[in-house]
Amino acid sequence: MSGGIWGFMKKFVDGHRIVSTGDLTLFQIAEARKEGRIFIDNETGLGWVALPWELTAAKDKQRESDLSNRK
């Protein structure tokens, strides 16, 4: 992708959040690849996905559970 990670982030600044591929399911990663919402750093091999705000990751669900259990 032209512009590297910064170009990727600028492209998806509205309506998305940037999430590590390590926090997503294989299905979510495959969907992001299909839709062009993924960035893989050539030097580190780390991957990032532009995840629409209405979609959740496993860490989101864990955080919600932790907050519910505190009350």
N, C-alpha and C positions, 0 to 999 in steps of 0.2 A: 504494500500500500504506500502510495506517495505521501511523503510527509512524516513517515514513521508513526510512533505512538501518538505524537502531538496532533498529527493530521487525523488519525483515527478518533482521538478524543474530541476534536473540534467537530468532526462530522456527526457525532452522536450526542453532542452536548444537550440538546433539547429532547426530553422524553425518554432518556435512557440513563442508566448508571453503568459504570465500568466495573466488571466483576472478574476475578481470576477464574480461569478454567478449572482450577483445583476445587472451587466451591460449587461447581455445576455437575449435573448428571451428563452421561454420554449423549443422551437424547437432546438435551439443551445445547450441547456443543455442536452436535450434528445439525440442528436447526439453525444455529448461528452461522455455521459454515455455508449452509444452503442459501441463507439470506444475506451473506456478506457482512455480518456483524461481528467478525472475529479478527483479532490481530495476534500474530505470533512473532515475537522478537527473534530475529535471525541470530543474534549473538548469544542470547541466554536460553532460547527455546521456551521462554515463558509465554503463556497465552492469556489473552484478555478478550472478554465478550462484552458487547454493548447489550445489556439486558433491559428490556422495557420495564418501567416501574411497576406495571401490573403483574409481572411474573416474579416468582420467588425462587430463592436458592435454599439449599438445606440449612445453611447458616442462619437464614432469615427465620425459618421455622424453629430452630433451636433457640434463637434469641427471644422469640415470642414466648416459647415455652418457659424459658428461664425467668422472664419478666412476670408471667402469670403465676409461677410458683413462689415468687417473692411476696405476693400479696396475701 
